[in-house]
Amino acid sequence: MIIGPYAKVWEFSTVRAGSYVGRRVSIGFNCEVTHSYLSAGAVLGHRIGLNRAIVGADVHLSANVTAAAIHLTTDMRRPDREVILRVESGLYRCGTDRFSAVIGDGVQTGTGITLAPGTAVGPRTHIGSGVTLPPARVFPAYSLVSASTATDISVTCPRRRRP
């Protein structure tokens, strides 16, 4: 485990072996970070669970965000399904049965978010409260992801910005 300069880990939080916590990262009350990489300036609110995730710079995850690393199976101690990502060109095999999410730079979330295994969230995406992101999905940069109900997810992708 590596904890970078000026990083803060608040009460009742656990950062487990195999994790990297970058410069000026703040890990809030009652969080668990397992085998994850947190880039500089990331802020984890209260009760965040990250398992085998890659978190970009200046990300802000509000309270009660969970990134699950394994699919449901008969014996949860022995995962038996490889994690994949569905990208425009087809399927990307992660080569492991334990991987949760890639969260791009500047992503912001509301509360009560669940990221299923194999989720990729593009930079500067905003995810509204109460959203459960399905497995093996890629959400483009600058998206707005919201849900009025648990089964109604809306993704709004802005037009491409010109440099």
Secondary structure by P-SEA (a helix, b strand, c coil): ccccccccccccccccccbbbccbbbbccbbbbccbbbccbbbbccbbbbcbbbbccbbbbccbbbbbccccccccccccbbbbbbcccccccccccbbbbccccbbbbccbbbbccbbbbccbbbbccccccccccccccbbbbbbccccbbbbbbcccccc
